[in-house]
Amino acid sequence: MRRSKVVSAASIVAASALVLSACGGGDDGGDSNNGSTSDVKSMATGKAQDGDQFKLAEAEPFDEAIVAIDDGFSAYNNKTPDANSSYNNYVLTAAITGPFVLDGNNKVLLNADVMESVEVTSQDPQVVEYKIKPGVKWSDGEAWDCDDFYLGWLSHSGKVESFTSASTTGYELMDVTCKDDLTFETKYSEPYLDYKGMFSDQMLLPAHIVEKQAGVEDITALKPGGDAAKLKAAGDFWTKEWGGFNAETMPGSGPYKIASFDANTEQIVLERNPEWIGAKGGPDKITVRAIPDTKAMATALQNGEIDVAASTQPDATAASTLKGLSSQGVVYGSAPQLTYEHFDLNFNRIFADDAARKAFFQAINRQEIVDKLIKPVQADAEPKNNVIFFEGEPGAKDVYSDKTNQGAEAAKKTLEEGGWKLGEDGIYVKDGKRLSVEISHNENARRSQTVEILIPQMKAAGIEVKDDTDANFLKGRVDKGDYDVALFGWSSAPFHAESKAIYTTGGNQNWQGLSNPDIDAAYETAVSATDEQVALEAYQAADAALAESYATVPLFATPSMWAFRGIDRVYMQSYNGALWNVGEWEKTE
């Protein structure tokens, strides 16, 4: 699922949805491109990882780890459109388990702590069987079993109006069966190559809590089109009642559970899940603090207020500070993320005009943005030239270089051919409306700097740009389409199908009002393909059609940067953050 990072949006759309998402020049003998002060690449795998299976390794327990991230936790259910955020995911990855784990190399691994197997038992029709290990429990003692998978499907199927999920991609193709308490089977109406993305990404929530709170005896007896009153009660609870944190209704199924959450300070505390079936090492307690100012985060680590600084918002000054702490035992790391920064243009406002969108693209000098804001953190950074793929991935093609950085005169020509007239104040006008737009984003220094760079570029082309900074933009506005241009990041797991929810007509995360039949058709072909090459070519076609729509301006792939002291190894996983393997951290002197 793609999540917005504003972090606060990534690509397991297959199973969920993209999430909202809210580094440095080489030195100290680290990587020449990212400036890491140690061999962080060796920390990207789990200590007990074996082939395609992941288990938490046995480790010596210690008392507490204090971890800082860029933005605060807001919801136990991270799968509703208004909550879907990387920063929730960074916390929940330790508290809510699933059938697969991503390591630091984005390798998809079977979660052998809780699963016996996940197997395709039939190709035609495609049938996938999930075998759950006996004895896996929620922190309140209830079984983690087939009922929870069934609720995951029911809530994401798109077939029950009261369940409002961020994405239905893949789930709408399934018929599901609980063959027994520990065996869950999905049968697809058409092939689905990204099946490993399903039921992952912290989406398996406690069915027994929904049953109790909604007055439902057996969640698996609820069928789309069935008992309307019970479906509504279950869906309303799932959608509306799992924001924030309530200890009575929000148990943990991973190695940790949430112990407390202060909504005012956005500080959340995790403690061990007493029922966890796997290894029980790592910190007994994890305190996660929100520090939106990356420079302040670096200072907090320098002063010993935190043990881990984990940021997805690269900042040159903060990176320099963190790398300078190596003599104090601080290890600094930076790595590419499956996250990209971008502008989304809203088709329901002034950018319904084709010429206005095209001119906006032409006037942008993305290289200037990258050179000033990203290269000081990651020296080899370049503008991102596609949306569905990441640079270096098979299938990645440049479909944006010929649409951006064309200069002010090219943008003016496009506007004038589209019926816009230059006003006396230097701003174009059409049908009585000035081409004046706001760039909306969360409270983020780098995003404010991005707008500062953009303002003179646009002014030269006769487009007025204003900065609309709103700390809550990614927590209630972006998903309502309340913007002219949205500036944020999408974070994804390594499954391209999840981006379907963002760019197809009526998609759950299509907040900008984009509708293009060529994009829709390409995604339908890609998602249902049985051959990986056919799928790749269809995703390429979708990427090209998206670029031709002048809908989304990719800026750059966002590098992460993190630093830690007093812990043996920490790796900032591209999608799940630093806590993906916190249960095997060990204290050092």
Residue pairs with C-beta under 8 A, 6 or more apart in sequence:
1 10
1 11
1 12
1 13
1 15
1 16
1 17
1 18
1 19
1 79
1 84
1 166
1 167
1 201
1 203
1 492
1 493
1 498
1 501
2 9
2 10
2 11
2 12
2 13
2 17
2 18
2 19
2 167
2 490
2 491
2 492
2 498
2 499
2 501
2 502
2 509
3 9
3 10
3 17
3 18
3 19
3 20
3 21
3 78
3 84
3 85
3 86
3 88
3 89
3 490
3 491
3 492
4 18
4 19
4 20
4 21
4 84
4 85
4 86
4 474
4 478
4 488
4 489
4 490
4 491
5 19
5 20
5 21
5 22
5 85
5 86
5 87
5 312
5 339
5 488
5 489
5 490
5 491
5 558
6 20
6 21
6 22
6 71
6 85
6 86
6 87
6 441
6 442
6 444
6 473
6 474
6 475
6 478
6 488
6 489
7 19
7 20
7 21
7 22
7 70
7 71
7 85
7 86
7 87
7 312
7 442
7 474
7 488
7 489
7 491
8 19
8 20
8 21
8 22
8 71
8 85
8 86
8 87
8 442
8 474
8 475
8 488
9 18
9 19
9 20
9 21
9 84
9 85
9 86
9 474
9 488
9 489
9 490
9 491
9 509
10 18
10 19
10 21
10 86
10 338
10 339
10 490
10 491
10 492
10 493
10 498
10 575
11 18
11 338
11 490
11 492
11 493
11 494
11 495
11 496
11 497
11 498
11 499
12 194
12 197
12 200
12 201
12 492
12 493
12 494
12 495
12 498
12 575
13 167
13 169
13 170
13 194
13 197
13 492
13 495
13 496
13 497
13 498
13 499
13 500
13 501
13 502
14 169
14 170
14 192
14 194
14 195
14 196
14 197
14 198
14 495
14 497
14 498
15 170
15 171
15 194
15 196
15 197
15 198
15 199
15 200
15 201
15 203
15 493
15 495
15 498
16 79
16 156
16 166
16 167
16 197
16 200
16 201
16 203
16 498
17 79
17 84
17 165
17 166
17 167
17 169
17 498
17 501
17 508
17 509
18 167
18 490
18 491
18 492
18 498
18 499
18 501
18 502
18 509
19 78
19 84
19 85
19 86
19 89
19 490
19 491
19 492
20 84
20 85
20 86
20 474
20 478
20 488
20 489
20 490
20 491
21 86
21 312
21 339
21 488
21 489
21 490
21 491
21 558
22 70
22 71
22 86
22 87
22 312
22 313
22 442
22 444
22 474
22 488
22 489
23 34
23 35
23 314
23 315
23 319
23 334
23 377
23 378
23 559
23 560
23 561
24 34
24 35
24 314
24 316
24 319
24 320
24 323
24 332
24 334
24 376
24 377
24 378
24 379
24 561
25 35
25 375
25 376
25 377
25 379
26 32
26 33
26 34
26 35
26 379
27 35
27 37
27 323
28 35
28 37
28 323
28 326
28 332
29 37
30 36
30 37
30 38
30 39
30 40
30 332
31 40
31 41
31 334
32 379
33 378
33 379
33 380
34 333
34 334
34 335
34 378
34 379
34 559
35 319
35 323
35 332
35 334
35 377
35 379
36 332
36 333
36 334
36 335
37 323
37 326
37 330
37 331
37 332
37 333
38 331
38 332
38 333
40 331
40 333
40 334
40 335
40 571
41 335
42 569
43 104
43 333
43 569
43 570
43 571
44 103
44 104
44 105
44 335
44 571
45 103
45 104
45 105
46 54
46 55
46 56
46 57
46 101
46 103
46 109
46 581
46 584
47 57
47 59
47 581
47 584
48 54
48 55
48 56
48 57
48 58
48 279
48 584
49 55
49 103
49 109
52 107
52 108
52 109
52 110
53 109
53 110
53 112
54 101
54 103
54 109
54 110
54 111
54 112
54 113
55 112
55 113
55 278
55 279
56 113
56 255
56 278
56 279
56 281
56 282
56 581
56 583
56 584
57 279
57 281
57 584
58 279
58 281
58 584
59 279
59 281
59 282
59 583
59 584
59 585
59 586
60 281
60 586
60 587
61 280
61 281
61 282
61 283
61 284
62 282
62 283
62 284
62 586
62 587
63 283
63 284
63 285
64 283
64 284
64 285
64 286
64 287
65 282
65 283
65 285
65 286
65 287
65 307
65 308
65 567
65 582
65 585
66 286
66 287
66 289
66 305
66 306
66 307
66 308
67 286
67 287
67 288
67 289
67 306
67 307
67 308
67 310
67 578
67 579
68 288
68 289
68 290
68 291
68 297
68 300
68 301
68 306
68 308
68 309
68 310
68 311
69 87
69 90
69 91
69 288
69 289
69 290
69 291
69 310
69 311
69 577
69 578
70 87
70 290
70 291
70 292
70 294
70 297
70 311
70 312
70 313
70 444
71 85
71 87
71 266
71 290
71 292
71 442
71 474
72 87
72 266
72 267
72 268
72 290
73 87
73 88
73 91
73 245
73 261
73 266
73 268
73 288
73 290
74 83
74 85
74 87
74 88
74 243
74 244
74 266
74 475
75 83
75 85
75 88
75 242
75 243
75 244
76 92
76 205
76 242
76 243
76 244
76 245
76 246
76 250
76 258
77 83
77 205
77 238
77 239
77 242
77 243
78 84
78 85
78 88
78 89
78 92
78 202
78 203
79 155
79 156
79 165
79 166
79 167
79 203
80 164
80 165
80 166
80 239
81 164
81 165
81 166
81 479
81 508
81 509
82 475
82 476
82 479
83 243
84 166
84 479
84 509
85 474
85 475
86 312
86 339
86 491
86 575
86 577
87 290
88 202
89 201
89 202
89 575
89 576
89 577
90 288
90 310
90 576
90 577
90 578
90 579
91 258
91 268
91 270
91 288
91 579
92 202
93 202
93 254
93 573
93 576
93 577
93 579
93 580
94 254
94 255
94 256
94 270
94 286
94 579
94 580
94 582
94 583
95 202
95 252
95 253
95 254
95 256
95 257
95 258
95 270
95 273
96 202
96 204
96 205
96 252
96 253
96 254
97 111
97 113
97 114
97 136
97 144
97 204
97 253
97 254
98 111
98 114
98 199
98 200
98 201
98 202
98 203
98 204
99 110
99 111
99 114
99 115
99 118
99 130
99 199
99 200
100 108
100 109
100 110
100 111
100 118
100 196
100 197
100 200
101 108
101 109
101 110
101 111
101 580
102 108
102 109
102 493
102 494
102 573
102 574
102 575
102 576
102 580
103 109
103 573
103 580
103 581
104 335
104 571
104 572
104 573
104 574
104 580
106 338
106 493
106 494
106 573
106 574
106 575
108 196
108 494
110 117
110 118
113 133
113 277
113 278
113 279
114 132
114 133
114 136
114 144
114 253
114 277
114 278
115 130
115 131
115 132
115 133
116 131
116 132
116 133
116 182
117 129
117 130
117 131
118 128
118 129
118 130
118 131
118 196
119 128
119 129
119 131
120 126
120 127
120 128
120 195
121 127
121 128
121 129
121 185
122 187
123 191
125 187
125 188
125 189
126 187
126 188
126 190
126 191
126 192
126 195
127 185
127 186
127 187
127 188
128 185
128 186
128 188
128 195
128 198
129 179
129 183
129 184
129 185
130 149
130 183
130 184
130 185
130 186
130 199
131 182
131 183
132 144
132 145
132 146
132 181
132 182
132 183
132 184
133 182
133 277
134 182
135 277
136 143
136 144
136 145
136 253
136 277
137 143
137 144
137 253
137 275
137 277
138 144
138 206
138 208
138 251
138 252
138 253
138 273
138 275
139 251
139 252
139 253
139 257
139 273
139 274
139 275
139 276
140 251
140 275
141 275
142 206
142 208
142 251
143 181
144 204
144 253
145 181
145 182
146 178
146 179
146 180
146 181
146 182
146 183
146 184
146 220
147 178
147 181
147 207
147 208
147 211
147 218
147 219
147 220
148 204
148 205
148 206
148 207
148 253
149 176
149 178
149 184
149 199
149 204
150 176
150 178
150 184
150 207
150 219
150 220
151 204
151 205
151 206
151 207
151 210
151 219
151 238
152 199
152 203
152 204
152 205
153 171
153 174
153 176
153 186
153 199
154 160
154 163
154 219
154 222
154 224
154 234
155 163
155 165
155 203
155 205
155 235
155 238
156 163
156 165
156 167
156 168
156 171
156 203
157 163
157 168
157 171
157 172
157 174
157 224
158 165
158 168
158 171
158 172
159 172
159 224
159 225
160 224
160 231
160 235
161 235
162 231
162 232
162 234
162 235
162 236
162 238
162 239
163 234
163 235
163 238
163 239
164 235
164 239
165 508
166 501
166 508
166 509
167 498
167 500
167 501
167 507
167 508
167 509
168 501
168 508
169 497
169 498
169 500
169 501
169 527
170 192
170 194
170 195
170 197
170 198
170 497
170 527
171 198
173 188
173 189
173 190
173 192
174 186
174 187
174 188
174 189
175 186
175 187
175 189
176 184
176 185
176 186
176 187
177 184
177 185
177 187
178 184
178 185
178 220
179 185
186 195
186 198
188 195
190 528
191 528
191 529
191 530
192 497
192 527
192 528
193 497
193 529
193 530
193 532
193 535
194 495
194 496
194 497
194 498
194 527
196 495
197 493
197 495
197 497
197 498
200 493
201 493
201 575
204 253
205 238
205 242
206 250
206 251
206 253
207 219
209 249
209 250
209 251
210 216
210 219
210 234
210 237
210 238
211 217
211 218
211 219
213 237
213 241
213 249
214 230
214 233
214 234
214 236
214 237
215 230
215 233
216 222
216 230
216 233
216 234
219 234
222 230
222 231
222 234
224 231
241 249
242 249
242 250
244 261
244 263
245 258
245 260
245 261
245 268
247 258
247 259
247 260
250 258
251 257
252 258
252 270
252 273
253 273
254 273
254 276
255 272
255 273
255 276
255 278
255 279
255 280
255 282
255 582
255 583
256 270
256 271
256 272
256 273
256 276
256 286
256 582
256 583
257 270
257 271
257 272
257 273
258 268
258 269
258 270
259 269
259 270
259 271
259 285
260 268
260 269
261 267
261 268
261 269
262 268
265 289
265 290
266 289
266 290
267 287
267 288
267 289
267 290
268 287
268 288
269 285
269 286
269 287
269 288
270 285
270 286
270 287
270 288
271 284
271 285
271 286
272 280
272 284
278 583
279 583
279 584
280 583
281 583
281 584
281 585
281 586
282 582
282 583
282 584
282 585
282 586
283 582
283 585
286 579
286 582
288 579
289 300
289 306
291 297
291 300
291 306
291 309
292 443
292 444
293 445
294 311
294 313
294 314
294 315
294 318
294 445
294 561
295 315
295 317
295 318
295 321
297 306
297 309
297 311
297 318
298 309
298 317
298 318
298 321
298 322
298 563
299 321
300 306
300 309
301 307
301 308
301 309
301 322
301 325
301 330
301 563
301 564
301 565
302 321
302 325
302 328
302 330
307 564
307 565
307 566
307 567
308 562
308 563
308 564
308 567
308 570
308 578
309 322
309 562
309 563
309 564
310 560
310 562
310 570
310 572
310 577
310 578
311 318
311 560
311 561
311 562
312 337
312 339
312 489
312 491
312 558
312 560
312 572
312 577
313 444
313 446
313 558
314 334
314 373
314 374
314 377
314 378
314 446
314 558
314 559
314 560
314 561
315 377
315 445
315 446
315 561
316 373
316 376
316 377
318 561
319 332
319 334
319 376
319 377
319 561
322 330
322 332
322 561
322 563
323 332
325 332
325 563
325 565
326 332
328 565
329 565
329 566
330 563
330 564
330 565
331 563
331 564
331 565
331 570
332 561
332 562
332 563
333 560
333 561
333 562
333 563
333 570
333 571
333 572
334 377
334 378
334 559
334 560
334 561
334 562
335 559
335 560
335 571
335 572
335 574
336 378
336 390
336 557
336 559
336 560
336 574
337 491
337 557
337 558
337 559
337 560
337 572
337 574
337 575
338 390
338 491
338 492
338 493
338 494
338 574
338 575
339 489
339 490
339 491
339 492
339 557
339 558
339 560
339 574
340 384
340 387
340 390
340 489
340 490
340 554
340 555
340 556
340 557
340 558
341 384
341 450
341 487
341 488
341 489
341 554
341 555
341 556
341 558
342 384
342 387
342 487
342 488
342 489
342 490
342 552
342 553
342 554
342 555
343 364
343 439
343 485
343 486
343 487
343 552
343 553
343 555
344 483
344 485
344 486
344 488
344 511
344 512
344 551
344 552
345 351
345 357
345 360
345 484
345 485
345 512
345 550
345 551
345 552
345 553
346 481
346 483
346 484
346 485
346 486
346 512
346 513
347 512
347 513
347 514
347 515
347 551
348 481
348 512
348 513
349 484
350 356
350 433
350 435
350 437
350 484
351 357
351 360
351 437
351 484
351 485
353 418
353 430
354 418
354 550
355 414
355 415
355 417
355 418
355 419
355 420
356 415
356 418
356 420
356 430
356 435
357 550
357 551
358 403
358 414
358 418
358 550
359 411
359 412
359 414
359 415
359 418
359 461
359 463
360 411
360 437
360 458
360 463
360 485
360 550
360 553
361 403
361 404
361 406
361 550
361 553
362 403
362 404
362 405
362 406
362 407
362 410
362 411
362 414
362 461
363 406
363 407
363 408
363 411
363 457
363 458
363 460
363 461
363 463
364 404
364 405
364 454
364 457
364 458
364 553
365 404
365 405
365 457
366 383
366 404
366 405
366 553
366 555
366 556
367 383
367 405
368 453
368 457
369 383
369 450
369 453
369 454
369 555
369 556
370 381
370 382
370 383
370 555
370 556
372 449
372 453
373 446
373 449
373 450
373 453
374 381
374 556
374 559
375 381
377 559
377 561
378 559
381 556
381 557
381 559
382 391
382 556
383 400
383 401
383 404
383 554
383 555
383 556
384 390
384 391
384 400
384 554
384 555
384 556
384 557
385 391
385 397
385 398
385 399
385 400
385 401
385 554
386 396
386 397
386 398
386 399
386 400
386 543
386 547
386 554
387 499
387 503
387 543
387 546
387 547
387 552
387 554
388 496
388 499
388 539
388 540
388 542
388 543
388 546
389 395
389 396
389 397
389 496
389 539
389 540
389 543
390 396
390 557
391 557
394 536
395 536
395 537
395 539
395 540
397 540
397 543
397 544
399 543
399 544
399 547
400 547
400 553
400 554
403 547
403 550
404 553
408 457
408 460
408 461
408 462
411 461
411 462
411 463
412 422
412 428
412 461
412 462
415 428
415 435
415 461
415 462
416 422
418 430
419 430
420 428
420 429
420 430
420 435
420 462
421 428
421 429
421 430
422 428
422 429
422 462
423 429
423 434
426 459
426 462
427 434
427 435
427 436
427 462
427 463
427 464
428 434
428 435
428 462
428 463
429 435
434 464
435 462
435 463
435 464
436 463
436 464
436 465
436 466
437 463
437 464
437 465
437 466
437 484
437 485
438 465
438 466
438 467
438 468
438 483
438 484
438 485
439 450
439 451
439 454
439 465
439 466
439 467
439 468
439 484
439 485
439 487
440 468
440 470
440 473
440 477
440 478
440 482
440 483
440 484
440 485
440 486
440 487
441 447
441 448
441 450
441 451
441 468
441 469
441 470
441 473
441 486
441 487
441 488
442 469
442 470
442 471
442 472
442 473
442 474
442 488
443 469
443 470
443 471
447 469
447 487
447 488
448 467
448 469
450 487
450 555
451 465
451 467
451 487
452 467
454 465
455 465
455 467
458 464
458 465
459 465
468 483
470 477
473 483
473 486
473 488
474 488
477 483
478 486
478 488
478 511
479 509
479 511
480 511
481 511
481 512
481 513
486 511
486 512
489 558
490 499
490 502
491 574
491 575
492 498
492 499
492 575
493 575
496 526
496 535
496 539
497 526
497 527
500 507
500 523
500 526
500 527
501 507
501 508
501 509
501 510
502 509
502 510
503 510
503 514
503 519
503 523
503 542
503 546
503 551
503 552
504 510
504 519
504 520
504 523
505 514
505 515
505 516
505 517
505 519
505 520
506 515
512 551
512 552
514 549
514 551
516 545
516 546
516 549
516 551
518 541
518 545
518 548
519 542
519 545
519 546
519 549
522 538
522 539
522 541
522 542
522 545
523 538
523 539
523 542
525 534
525 535
525 538
525 541
526 534
526 535
526 536
526 538
526 539
526 542
527 535
529 535
529 538
546 552
560 572
560 574
561 572
562 570
562 571
562 572
562 578
564 570
566 587
566 588
567 585
567 586
567 587
567 588
568 585
568 586
568 587
568 588
569 585
570 578
570 585
571 578
571 580
571 581
572 578
573 580
